[in-house]
Amino acid sequence: MSENQHHVVPLWLYATIGITLLVMTGVTYFVATLDLGPFNTIVALAIASFKATLVVLIFMHVKYTSEKMTKAAIIAAIFFLGLLLTLSLADFGTRAWL
């Protein structure tokens, strides 16, 4: 496929992913009502990660981009996640109430 051509995603795939996201939102709500102890956060993050992966791969067309672009997006995401965590932990560590 040349650089000027765009990948066309069929409508049924968008509908399937949309319905899956809606169902997973319901599953998130249902799991939030359960008492899983310390696993509540883990299950919620797993469901959120699954939903985010679907959105990034299909709706943002990362599945159909070049390998270089995918690597660049992953590196940028990891960099900004590290920046966010570093600054948050620096703020938390310098609180007077500790």
C-alpha positions in Angstrom: 0.0 0.0 0.0 1.5 3.4 -0.9 1.8 6.3 1.5 -1.1 8.2 -0.1 -3.7 5.5 0.3 -5.8 5.3 3.4 -7.0 2.1 5.0 -10.8 1.9 5.0 -12.3 0.2 8.0 -15.7 -1.4 7.5 -18.7 0.0 9.3 -19.5 -3.4 11.0 -16.1 -3.3 12.7 -16.8 0.2 14.2 -20.2 -1.0 15.3 -18.8 -4.1 16.9 -16.1 -2.2 18.7 -18.6 0.4 19.9 -20.9 -2.2 21.2 -18.0 -4.0 22.9 -17.0 -0.7 24.6 -20.5 -0.2 25.8 -20.7 -3.7 27.2 -17.3 -3.3 28.9 -18.6 -0.1 30.5 -21.4 -2.1 31.9 -19.0 -4.7 33.1 -16.9 -2.0 34.8 -20.0 -0.7 36.6 -20.9 -4.2 37.7 -17.4 -5.0 38.9 -17.3 -1.8 40.9 -20.4 -2.9 42.9 -18.6 -6.1 43.9 -16.3 -6.3 46.9 -13.1 -7.8 45.5 -10.9 -6.4 48.3 -7.5 -5.3 47.0 -8.3 -6.6 43.5 -10.9 -3.9 42.8 -8.2 -1.6 41.4 -6.5 -4.3 39.4 -9.7 -5.5 37.7 -10.8 -1.9 37.0 -7.4 -1.1 35.4 -7.4 -4.3 33.4 -10.8 -3.4 32.0 -9.8 0.2 31.3 -6.6 -1.0 29.6 -8.6 -3.4 27.3 -11.0 -0.6 26.4 -8.1 1.9 25.7 -6.3 -0.7 23.5 -9.5 -1.1 21.4 -9.8 2.6 21.0 -6.2 3.1 20.1 -6.0 0.2 17.7 -9.2 0.6 15.8 -10.6 4.2 16.2 -7.1 5.8 16.0 -6.0 3.5 13.2 -2.7 2.5 14.9 -3.3 -1.1 13.8 -2.9 0.1 10.2 0.0 2.5 10.5 3.6 1.9 9.7 5.8 0.2 12.3 8.0 3.3 12.8 4.9 5.4 13.6 3.7 2.8 16.1 7.1 2.7 17.8 7.2 6.5 18.0 3.8 6.7 19.6 4.7 4.0 22.1 7.9 5.8 23.1 6.1 9.1 23.4 3.4 7.5 25.6 5.9 5.9 27.9 7.9 9.1 28.2 4.9 11.2 29.2 3.7 8.4 31.6 7.1 8.5 33.2 7.0 12.3 33.4 3.5 12.2 35.0 4.5 9.6 37.6 7.8 11.3 38.4 6.2 14.7 39.0 3.3 13.2 40.9 5.7 11.2 43.2 7.9 14.3 43.6 4.8 16.3 44.8 3.7 13.5 47.1 7.2 13.1 48.6 7.5 16.7 49.5 4.2 17.1 51.3 4.6 18.5 54.9 2.1 16.0 56.4 4.3 13.0 55.8 
